[in-house]
Amino acid sequence: MTTITPIPSPPALPLVGNATQIDPVNSLRSFVEFGDKYGETYRIYLPGGRTIVFANSHRLINELCDEKRFTKIPNGVLEEIRHGVHDGLFTARPGEEAWGIAHRVLMPAFGPLSIRGMFDEMHDIASQMSLKFARYGSNTPIPASEDFTRLALDTLALCSMGFRFNSFYSKEMHPMIEAMGGFLVGAGKRPSRVLPSFFYRADDAKYFEDISVLRDTAQEVLEARKRNPDNRKDLLNAMLKGVDPKTGKHMSDSSIIDNLITFLIAGHETTSGTLSFAFYRLLKNPTTYQKVQKEVDEVIGKGPITVEHLSKLPYITAVLRETLRLDSPIPIFGVVSNEDQLLAGRYPVSKGEPCTLFLAKAHLDPAVWGDDANEFKPERMLDEPFSKLPKNAWKPFGNGARACIGRPFAMQEAILCMAMLFQNFNFVLHDPNYNLIIKQTLTIKPDNFLMRAILRDGMSPTQLEHRLAGSAPSQESSKLQGEASSASSTKGQHITVLYGSNSGTCESLAQRVANDASRHGFTVDKVDCLDSANGAIPKNQPVVIITASYEGEAPDNAALFTSWLAESKDSNLLKGVDYAVFGVGHHDWVQTYHRIPKLVDTKLEENGATRIAEMGLSDTGSADTFTDFETWEDGVLWPALHEKYGSGDSHDESAQSTGLDVEITSPRTSALRQDVLEALVVETRKLTADGEPAKKHIEIALPSGQTYRSGDYLAVLPINPKVVVQRAMRRFQLPWDAHITIGGAASTQLPTNASIPAHSVFSAYVELAQPATKRNILSLAEAAQKDEDKDALKKYANEKYSEVQDKRVSVLDLLEEFPAVEVPLGLFLAMLPPMRVRQ
């Protein structure tokens, strides 16, 4: 006996149904929440009595893919996109003749041989992007989604119609691209309108203006090809010259324009999103990152990439498949029921009722993917396990006759891009604390995802250009580069400083080494995170490493480096590397205390590197890390470097030589590299009785796109109390509206070369209450003019230093205690560590 189970629904309101419960900016999140609450299926109600059934499990998806029972019909956003592309391949209704003609004409153009023939043009655009990354330099944040969008658009335009947008050579996008963006935004908003169209006249005017730009540009490209025909084997020629084998008809000009625009819309959004998600997933999973790079190195090596290489990169293919499972750029596609019927033998759907295949839930079905369905594991997508997946378990390219015709094109483009980038660069997150935030338009992409690219093998951008072109650099350029290196090597021994840091402490310590280096006769080439040296530690200069351990794990911006080093077992791999390590940890984590710095120190030596100074360690739970570091730096590191390399202290040993060059004239998360957002404190109340130690209940409304689960950390980027800021302003006799401009060559995390209110610097950028270190106090003593002040300060730096630590006496406290001591504002700021998050 059949048991009919009504499909559950969120409570609906009259007239508007569930429309008010759906996030207008990120409807995907609302649909996921409905799925979490109602299970494998639910029905939502929309204005006008419309309904949509959502399928969230593999067994329901499998049934909806039966083209005899269900048919794809464009609705919602796709129905709106028909205003611009009519009956193009992705928006046609069943039975429309133009779709059949276009599909049969274009199928050969998307065949394996045709796609292979597009390799050179794909390589051209990927090379442009790679050279842009190289020329920007390793410190420039790369907006991944934006640049991968440029890649996908330029590749599609060149391969489909021989047209160059030249997106990598201009800050401004081509007018056609701007119009496409406006068109897609407009199409996304129109289905959720609840008022008559009269209220949206301005929006509609812009929407149809964008459509005109799109169609006029495509028309111009088409007419230009007709006037100047050629033998290019691209999609435009296929559409112009192809004959439908069934009807004997050619595609009409209107249909050609529809499909040119369709390719650009559908292809650029999906490929750019897939690549962005893939790089995010790899940077958050160091082991898989290392496997990708190892595969590229073994298969391609250092030579030019050829089309033959692409089929020999199964792990990259698996990475892309797994990315498409977890983060399908189009996580929804729809069908309608051909008749009244039951889903899974129990859920009734009506004839003509829209049904949504919701991949954002179905691709996580434990019945197919197991208990670790939410984890990123490319191994499950290698060819053998992939071939054994249940039917219709993986559907990012759609289904059946209406599946994405451009799948081979997209996969070849994505594999080539990843291979080229991993061959030539190491990548790191610009902000190691970044966690995925979804931006939803027609598709989904990571929002505000920034990464940095560091050239591998010590290459210069010019050398990369020659590698990509398959040529060798000229002897003259090599000679000039060698001469430049020789010249630079005469300016004191060069060193590299690397850090692993989540909260900013170790990065601040690394900046101190860079700041102090010139006083000791050394030149710092680079201050960067450990991941920037992944697989490429300098061998021509000493390397100073400062890293923390977080619950026994590496900091986010050291995870790739640590994973690579831990897996290396070649005693000659790092011969020629000289290093010193300083580690930071907290004694509460007894089993993993200082695990990462000790691992780095040990594995460097095991792989052939030479330790030039004993490792320094500090416990943030019971000591002043900055003082511990200064003690190690002055007593261990610099003496060891002097002994090894013979560099002496520079002639200018004044404490003020390390100060910042500050010009006084009448924003901070990026400068401090802290990825934080503003949150609203909804409620705070005291839980303890008067006289008891205070404990409070605090409720916080998280910013849009942020989530919190039990066990997560809540990080707060604080500001200094107003009273302390006012003390600093008074001490340096600064008016309330004073601005300062920080310049000079000293390394700093403060905003440089820009006028900024002094009040803001004191409030938000520096730790005014940080206890003074011995070096800070001795600097004040050196600046003192009165002998009694000098003597008192020297006592604070020596026999009375425990009092400074116990009472947490800051540099500002000392300047107030000794008002006759005058120090430049630049030196004062240089003494203070940058503001750090509390968690």
ZAMARGU-4260 file (C-alpha; in steps of 0.2 Angstrom, whole numbers, plus 5000, padded with zeros to 4 digits):
<rodrens>
0) 5000/5000/5000 | 5007/5017/4995 | 5009/5029/5009 | 5007/5047/5003 | 5017/5060/5013
5) 5013/5078/5011 | 5028/5089/5007 | 5033/5100/5021 | 5033/5119/5019 | 5039/5134/5030
10) 5024/5143/5036 | 5017/5155/5022 | 5009/5172/5023 | 4994/5177/5012 | 4998/5184/4995
15) 5017/5184/4997 | 5019/5166/5003 | 5037/5163/5009 | 5044/5177/4999 | 5048/5187/5015
20) 5057/5172/5023 | 5070/5172/5008 | 5085/5182/5009 | 5085/5194/4994 | 5104/5195/4993
25) 5108/5177/4997 | 5093/5166/4994 | 5104/5151/4993 | 5107/5152/5012 | 5088/5153/5015
30) 5086/5137/5005 | 5100/5128/5014 | 5092/5133/5031 | 5075/5126/5025 | 5083/5110/5020
35) 5092/5109/5037 | 5075/5110/5045 | 5063/5100/5033 | 5074/5087/5027 | 5076/5079/5009
40) 5062/5089/5002 | 5051/5105/5005 | 5039/5116/4995 | 5040/5135/4995 | 5025/5146/4991
45) 5028/5162/4981 | 5017/5177/4976 | 5003/5173/4964 | 5001/5156/4971 | 5016/5149/4963
50) 5025/5134/4971 | 5042/5126/4970 | 5047/5109/4976 | 5065/5107/4982 | 5074/5090/4981
55) 5089/5089/4993 | 5094/5071/4992 | 5102/5060/4979 | 5087/5048/4978 | 5075/5062/4974
60) 5088/5070/4962 | 5090/5054/4953 | 5071/5053/4950 | 5070/5071/4944 | 5084/5067/4931
65) 5072/5055/4922 | 5068/5065/4906 | 5053/5055/4903 | 5045/5061/4919 | 5052/5078/4921
70) 5056/5092/4908 | 5068/5107/4910 | 5058/5123/4907 | 5067/5140/4910 | 5059/5149/4925
75) 5064/5162/4938 | 5080/5170/4933 | 5082/5160/4917 | 5065/5166/4911 | 5071/5184/4914
80) 5087/5180/4904 | 5077/5175/4889 | 5074/5194/4887 | 5092/5195/4881 | 5096/5178/4873
85) 5078/5172/4869 | 5079/5153/4864 | 5098/5151/4867 | 5105/5134/4872 | 5102/5137/4890
90) 5086/5146/4890 | 5075/5138/4877 | 5059/5130/4881 | 5055/5112/4875 | 5051/5110/4857
95) 5059/5127/4851 | 5066/5124/4834 | 5081/5136/4836 | 5087/5126/4851 | 5088/5110/4841
100) 5097/5117/4826 | 5109/5126/4837 | 5112/5111/4848 | 5116/5099/4833 | 5126/5112/4824
105) 5137/5116/4839 | 5140/5098/4846 | 5154/5095/4834 | 5162/5112/4839 | 5163/5106/4857
110) 5170/5089/4852 | 5187/5083/4859 | 5197/5088/4843 | 5189/5105/4842 | 5193/5109/4860
115) 5211/5103/4859 | 5213/5115/4844 | 5208/5130/4856 | 5223/5126/4868 | 5235/5139/4861
120) 5222/5153/4863 | 5218/5147/4881 | 5236/5147/4884 | 5238/5165/4878 | 5225/5171/4890
125) 5231/5161/4905 | 5249/5168/4901 | 5242/5185/4902 | 5235/5182/4919 | 5251/5174/4925
130) 5262/5188/4920 | 5250/5200/4928 | 5252/5190/4945 | 5271/5190/4943 | 5273/5209/4939
135) 5262/5214/4953 | 5274/5206/4965 | 5272/5195/4980 | 5265/5208/4992 | 5250/5213/4981
140) 5233/5205/4985 | 5225/5197/4971 | 5206/5197/4970 | 5204/5180/4964 | 5186/5180/4958
145) 5189/5196/4948 | 5205/5190/4939 | 5197/5173/4936 | 5182/5182/4928 | 5194/5191/4917
150) 5202/5175/4912 | 5186/5166/4908 | 5178/5180/4899 | 5194/5184/4888 | 5196/5165/4885
155) 5178/5163/4879 | 5178/5178/4868 | 5194/5174/4860 | 5190/5155/4857 | 5171/5158/4853
160) 5172/5173/4841 | 5190/5179/4839 | 5187/5194/4850 | 5199/5201/4862 | 5192/5210/4878
165) 5210/5213/4884 | 5204/5213/4902 | 5221/5211/4909 | 5227/5227/4901 | 5214/5239/4908
170) 5207/5243/4925 | 5190/5247/4917 | 5180/5232/4909 | 5174/5232/4891 | 5157/5240/4889
175) 5150/5223/4884 | 5156/5216/4901 | 5149/5230/4911 | 5132/5228/4902 | 5133/5209/4905
180) 5135/5212/4924 | 5121/5224/4924 | 5110/5213/4914 | 5113/5198/4926 | 5110/5208/4941
185) 5093/5214/4934 | 5088/5197/4929 | 5092/5191/4946 | 5081/5204/4955 | 5066/5204/4943
190) 5058/5187/4949 | 5056/5193/4967 | 5047/5209/4963 | 5031/5211/4973 | 5025/5227/4966
195) 5018/5231/4949 | 5031/5235/4936 | 5026/5254/4936 | 5037/5255/4952 | 5052/5248/4943
200) 5053/5259/4927 | 5071/5265/4930 | 5077/5248/4934 | 5068/5241/4918 | 5076/5255/4907
205) 5093/5251/4913 | 5090/5232/4911 | 5084/5234/4893 | 5098/5246/4889 | 5111/5233/4895
210) 5103/5220/4883 | 5104/5233/4869 | 5123/5235/4872 | 5125/5216/4873 | 5116/5212/4857
215) 5123/5227/4847 | 5141/5222/4851 | 5138/5204/4846 | 5130/5210/4830 | 5145/5220/4827
220) 5157/5205/4829 | 5145/5195/4818 | 5145/5208/4804 | 5164/5210/4805 | 5167/5191/4803
225) 5155/5191/4788 | 5164/5206/4780 | 5181/5197/4783 | 5179/5179/4783 | 5193/5168/4789
230) 5196/5149/4792 | 5197/5150/4811 | 5190/5135/4819 | 5180/5144/4832 | 5162/5144/4838
235) 5157/5159/4827 | 5162/5151/4811 | 5154/5134/4816 | 5138/5144/4818 | 5140/5154/4802
240) 5145/5139/4791 | 5137/5124/4800 | 5122/5115/4793 | 5109/5106/4804 | 5110/5088/4799
245) 5092/5085/4803 | 5083/5100/4795 | 5097/5106/4783 | 5095/5123/4790 | 5108/5136/4795
250) 5107/5146/4811 | 5099/5163/4809 | 5109/5178/4814 | 5097/5181/4829 | 5101/5164/4835
255) 5120/5166/4833 | 5119/5182/4843 | 5108/5173/4856 | 5121/5160/4858 | 5137/5171/4858
260) 5130/5180/4872 | 5124/5164/4881 | 5142/5157/4880 | 5149/5172/4888 | 5136/5173/4902
265) 5136/5154/4906 | 5154/5151/4903 | 5163/5165/4912 | 5153/5165/4928 | 5154/5146/4931
270) 5173/5144/4927 | 5178/5159/4937 | 5168/5153/4952 | 5175/5135/4951 | 5193/5141/4950
275) 5190/5154/4964 | 5183/5140/4975 | 5196/5128/4970 | 5210/5139/4976 | 5201/5143/4992
280) 5199/5125/4996 | 5217/5121/4992 | 5224/5135/5002 | 5214/5129/5017 | 5220/5111/5014
285) 5239/5111/5014 | 5240/5092/5010 | 5230/5093/4995 | 5239/5109/4989 | 5255/5099/4990
290) 5248/5085/4980 | 5243/5097/4966 | 5260/5105/4966 | 5269/5088/4966 | 5259/5082/4952
295) 5263/5097/4941 | 5281/5096/4945 | 5282/5077/4941 | 5271/5078/4925 | 5276/5095/4917
300) 5293/5100/4926 | 5300/5117/4922 | 5296/5116/4903 | 5282/5124/4893 | 5264/5116/4896
305) 5257/5107/4881 | 5240/5100/4877 | 5247/5083/4880 | 5250/5086/4898 | 5232/5090/4902
310) 5226/5072/4902 | 5240/5067/4913 | 5235/5077/4928 | 5222/5066/4936 | 5223/5074/4953
315) 5220/5092/4947 | 5205/5085/4938 | 5199/5077/4954 | 5202/5094/4963 | 5190/5102/4951
320) 5177/5088/4952 | 5177/5089/4971 | 5176/5108/4971 | 5161/5107/4959 | 5153/5095/4972
325) 5155/5106/4987 | 5154/5123/4978 | 5145/5121/4962 | 5144/5139/4955 | 5126/5135/4949
330) 5119/5125/4964 | 5102/5124/4957 | 5093/5119/4941 | 5075/5116/4938 | 5063/5104/4929
335) 5044/5103/4929 | 5033/5087/4932 | 5026/5080/4916 | 5011/5073/4926 | 5003/5071/4943
340) 5015/5059/4951 | 5024/5054/4967 | 5042/5057/4971 | 5051/5042/4980 | 5034/5034/4980
345) 5027/5045/4993 | 5029/5064/4990 | 5015/5071/4978 | 5019/5084/4965 | 5007/5091/4952
350) 5008/5091/4933 | 5017/5107/4928 | 5024/5110/4945 | 5042/5117/4946 | 5055/5106/4955
355) 5072/5112/4960 | 5087/5100/4960 | 5096/5108/4975 | 5114/5102/4973 | 5120/5113/4988
360) 5111/5099/4999 | 5111/5084/4987 | 5130/5085/4984 | 5132/5082/5003 | 5120/5067/5005
365) 5129/5055/5017 | 5120/5041/5008 | 5132/5044/4994 | 5147/5053/5001 | 5148/5046/5018
370) 5150/5055/5035 | 5164/5066/5029 | 5153/5073/5015 | 5157/5091/5020 | 5175/5088/5019
375) 5186/5093/5004 | 5194/5076/4998 | 5199/5075/4980 | 5204/5057/4981 | 5185/5052/4981
380) 5185/5060/4963 | 5200/5051/4955 | 5195/5042/4940 | 5191/5025/4947 | 5180/5030/4962
385) 5172/5043/4951 | 5167/5030/4939 | 5158/5020/4952 | 5147/5034/4959 | 5129/5031/4959
390) 5119/5037/4944 | 5116/5056/4945 | 5125/5058/4961 | 5136/5072/4953 | 5127/5085/4943
395) 5136/5102/4942 | 5134/5102/4923 | 5115/5099/4923 | 5107/5084/4915 | 5103/5075/4899
400) 5100/5083/4883 | 5100/5100/4892 | 5116/5097/4901 | 5130/5110/4898 | 5137/5108/4881
405) 5153/5117/4886 | 5159/5105/4899 | 5175/5099/4889 | 5179/5117/4886 | 5177/5123/4904
410) 5187/5108/4911 | 5202/5110/4898 | 5203/5129/4903 | 5202/5126/4921 | 5215/5112/4921
415) 5227/5122/4910 | 5225/5137/4922 | 5229/5127/4938 | 5243/5118/4930 | 5251/5135/4924
420) 5249/5144/4940 | 5255/5129/4951 | 5270/5127/4940 | 5276/5145/4942 | 5269/5151/4959
425) 5267/5148/4977 | 5250/5155/4983 | 5246/5161/5001 | 5230/5168/5008 | 5232/5187/5009
430) 5223/5186/5026 | 5226/5169/5034 | 5211/5171/5045 | 5199/5173/5030 | 5185/5160/5030
435) 5173/5158/5015 | 5160/5171/5012 | 5148/5167/4998 | 5142/5181/4985 | 5127/5176/4975
440) 5122/5183/4958 | 5117/5172/4944 | 5130/5160/4951 | 5139/5159/4968 | 5158/5165/4971
445) 5169/5168/4986 | 5167/5186/4991 | 5182/5196/4996 | 5194/5181/4993 | 5211/5188/4992
450) 5227/5178/4989 | 5245/5182/4985 | 5256/5174/4972 | 5275/5171/4974 | 5286/5166/4959
455) 5294/5149/4962 | 5312/5145/4958 | 5318/5163/4961 | 5311/5168/4944 | 5309/5185/4939
460) 5294/5191/4928 | 5305/5192/4913 | 5311/5174/4915 | 5293/5168/4918 | 5288/5177/4901
465) 5302/5167/4892 | 5296/5151/4901 | 5278/5153/4896 | 5284/5157/4878 | 5295/5141/4878
470) 5310/5151/4875 | 5326/5155/4885 | 5331/5173/4891 | 5345/5181/4881 | 5362/5180/4887
475) 5363/5199/4889 | 5348/5199/4901 | 5355/5185/4911 | 5371/5194/4912 | 5363/5210/4918
480) 5353/5201/4931 | 5369/5193/4937 | 5378/5210/4938 | 5363/5217/4948 | 5364/5203/4960
485) 5382/5205/4963 | 5380/5224/4965 | 5366/5222/4978 | 5376/5209/4987 | 5389/5222/4992
490) 5377/5231/5003 | 5379/5220/5018 | 5373/5202/5021 | 5355/5199/5015 | 5343/5190/5026
495) 5325/5183/5024 | 5313/5184/5038 | 5298/5172/5038 | 5283/5171/5051 | 5268/5160/5055
500) 5255/5170/5063 | 5236/5171/5066 | 5234/5184/5079 | 5248/5195/5073 | 5261/5193/5087
505) 5274/5183/5077 | 5272/5195/5062 | 5276/5209/5073 | 5291/5201/5080 | 5297/5198/5062
510) 5295/5216/5058 | 5306/5220/5073 | 5320/5209/5065 | 5318/5219/5049 | 5318/5235/5058
515) 5334/5231/5068 | 5344/5223/5054 | 5352/5239/5047 | 5359/5243/5064 | 5368/5226/5064
520) 5375/5228/5046 | 5362/5217/5037 | 5349/5220/5023 | 5332/5212/5024 | 5326/5206/5007
525) 5310/5199/5012 | 5298/5199/5027 | 5283/5187/5023 | 5273/5172/5029 | 5281/5155/5029
530) 5269/5149/5015 | 5277/5161/5004 | 5293/5150/5005 | 5283/5134/5002 | 5296/5123/4993
535) 5308/5137/4990 | 5318/5142/5005 | 5332/5154/5000 | 5349/5146/5000 | 5360/5161/4997
540) 5356/5170/5014 | 5352/5166/5032 | 5333/5164/5036 | 5325/5169/5052 | 5309/5160/5056
545) 5297/5166/5069 | 5281/5155/5071 | 5268/5150/5084 | 5258/5134/5087 | 5239/5135/5089
550) 5233/5119/5098 | 5247/5110/5090 | 5243/5116/5072 | 5252/5127/5061 | 5246/5145/5059
555) 5235/5148/5044 | 5249/5156/5034 | 5261/5143/5038 | 5251/5127/5035 | 5257/5124/5017
560) 5275/5127/5022 | 5274/5116/5037 | 5265/5102/5028 | 5278/5102/5014 | 5293/5102/5027
565) 5285/5088/5037 | 5283/5077/5022 | 5301/5080/5015 | 5313/5066/5019 | 5328/5071/5008
570) 5344/5074/5019 | 5351/5085/5005 | 5335/5094/5000 | 5340/5110/5010 | 5359/5110/5010
575) 5365/5127/5009 | 5350/5134/5019 | 5356/5143/5036 | 5342/5146/5048 | 5337/5151/5066
580) 5319/5148/5074 | 5310/5157/5087 | 5294/5149/5093 | 5278/5155/5102 | 5266/5145/5112
585) 5254/5143/5127 | 5258/5131/5141 | 5239/5127/5143 | 5241/5116/5127 | 5252/5103/5137
590) 5253/5090/5124 | 5257/5101/5109 | 5266/5115/5118 | 5278/5123/5105 | 5275/5109/5093
595) 5276/5118/5077 | 5292/5129/5080 | 5300/5113/5086 | 5295/5103/5071 | 5301/5117/5059
600) 5318/5118/5068 | 5320/5099/5068 | 5314/5095/5050 | 5325/5109/5043 | 5340/5101/5050
605) 5335/5083/5045 | 5333/5089/5027 | 5351/5096/5026 | 5349/5114/5033 | 5361/5122/5045
610) 5355/5129/5062 | 5365/5145/5065 | 5357/5149/5082 | 5349/5140/5096 | 5330/5140/5095
615) 5322/5153/5106 | 5305/5150/5114 | 5292/5160/5123 | 5276/5156/5133 | 5262/5169/5130
620) 5253/5162/5145 | 5266/5167/5158 | 5279/5178/5151 | 5281/5194/5140 | 5284/5188/5123
625) 5291/5204/5117 | 5304/5204/5131 | 5308/5186/5128 | 5311/5189/5110 | 5322/5204/5112
630) 5333/5194/5124 | 5335/5180/5111 | 5337/5192/5097 | 5351/5203/5106 | 5359/5188/5115
635) 5358/5174/5103 | 5352/5179/5085 | 5363/5194/5081 | 5379/5187/5089 | 5377/5171/5079
640) 5374/5180/5063 | 5389/5191/5066 | 5400/5176/5070 | 5394/5167/5054 | 5394/5181/5042
645) 5406/5194/5049 | 5394/5209/5047 | 5397/5222/5061 | 5385/5234/5068 | 5382/5250/5058
650) 5390/5266/5063 | 5374/5274/5068 | 5369/5264/5084 | 5358/5277/5091 | 5341/5270/5097
655) 5333/5283/5087 | 5340/5276/5071 | 5326/5263/5071 | 5312/5276/5073 | 5299/5280/5059
660) 5301/5296/5049 | 5285/5305/5054 | 5278/5321/5047 | 5265/5329/5057 | 5251/5338/5047
665) 5235/5347/5052 | 5209/5261/5037 | 5215/5248/5048 | 5210/5230/5045 | 5220/5229/5029
670) 5235/5238/5036 | 5235/5226/5051 | 5230/5211/5040 | 5216/5207/5051 | 5201/5200/5042
675) 5187/5207/5054 | 5170/5213/5051 | 5159/5224/5062 | 5146/5215/5073 | 5132/5222/5083
680) 5131/5219/5102 | 5113/5216/5105 | 5112/5213/5123 | 5124/5213/5138 | 5120/5209/5156
685) 5129/5205/5172 | 5127/5188/5178 | 5136/5189/5195 | 5131/5197/5211 | 5138/5214/5217
690) 5155/5211/5225 | 5159/5195/5215 | 5171/5194/5200 | 5161/5201/5185 | 5154/5188/5173
695) 5143/5194/5159 | 5131/5187/5146 | 5134/5195/5129 | 5124/5193/5113 | 5131/5197/5097
700) 5122/5198/5080 | 5135/5192/5067 | 5138/5201/5051 | 5130/5194/5035 | 5138/5179/5029
705) 5147/5174/5046 | 5143/5159/5056 | 5147/5153/5073 | 5148/5135/5079 | 5152/5128/5096
710) 5171/5127/5098 | 5174/5142/5086 | 5184/5156/5092 | 5177/5174/5092 | 5191/5186/5088
715) 5189/5205/5093 | 5201/5218/5086 | 5200/5231/5100 | 5203/5250/5101 | 5213/5258/5116
720) 5202/5267/5129 | 5199/5285/5126 | 5208/5291/5142 | 5224/5282/5136 | 5223/5289/5119
725) 5220/5306/5126 | 5236/5304/5137 | 5246/5300/5122 | 5240/5315/5113 | 5244/5326/5127
730) 5261/5319/5130 | 5266/5323/5112 | 5257/5340/5112 | 5246/5335/5098 | 5229/5345/5094
735) 5214/5335/5093 | 5213/5336/5074 | 5232/5333/5071 | 5236/5321/5056 | 5252/5312/5054
740) 5260/5305/5038 | 5272/5290/5041 | 5286/5288/5029 | 5304/5282/5030 | 5312/5265/5025
745) 5308/5256/5042 | 5297/5241/5040 | 5280/5244/5049 | 5262/5238/5048 | 5256/5256/5051
750) 5248/5265/5036 | 5262/5274/5027 | 5263/5288/5014 | 5246/5294/5019 | 5239/5307/5030
755) 5229/5299/5045 | 5223/5307/5061 | 5235/5304/5075 | 5220/5300/5086 | 5216/5285/5075
760) 5234/5279/5075 | 5234/5279/5094 | 5216/5272/5095 | 5217/5258/5083 | 5234/5254/5076
765) 5246/5252/5091 | 5246/5243/5108 | 5248/5258/5120 | 5246/5248/5135 | 5260/5235/5130
770) 5272/5233/5144 | 5289/5242/5140 | 5303/5230/5135 | 5321/5232/5141 | 5326/5239/5125
775) 5312/5251/5125 | 5318/5257/5142 | 5336/5259/5137 | 5331/5269/5122 | 5322/5281/5134
780) 5337/5281/5145 | 5348/5286/5130 | 5336/5300/5126 | 5336/5307/5143 | 5345/5323/5146
785) 5345/5323/5165 | 5357/5310/5174 | 5344/5306/5187 | 5332/5301/5174 | 5345/5291/5165
790) 5350/5281/5181 | 5332/5278/5186 | 5327/5272/5168 | 5342/5260/5168 | 5337/5253/5185
795) 5320/5250/5177 | 5328/5240/5163 | 5339/5230/5175 | 5336/5226/5193 | 5318/5234/5194
800) 5312/5226/5177 | 5301/5213/5187 | 5292/5228/5193 | 5289/5234/5176 | 5282/5217/5171
805) 5271/5214/5186 | 5263/5232/5185 | 5263/5231/5166 | 5271/5248/5165 | 5270/5254/5147
810) 5282/5266/5137 | 5268/5279/5139 | 5268/5277/5158 | 5287/5280/5158 | 5286/5295/5147
815) 5273/5302/5159 | 5284/5298/5174 | 5299/5306/5166 | 5292/5321/5158 | 5309/5328/5154
820) 5313/5314/5142 | 5310/5319/5124 | 5308/5306/5111 | 5302/5309/5093 | 5285/5303/5089
825) 5292/5291/5076 | 5303/5282/5089 | 5288/5280/5101 | 5277/5272/5087 | 5291/5261/5082
830) 5292/5254/5100 | 5274/5249/5100 | 5268/5233/5093 | 5253/5234/5081 | 5236/5231/5087
835) 5232/5212/5089 | 5215/5203/5089 | 5210/5195/5106 | 5201/5178/5105
</rodrens>
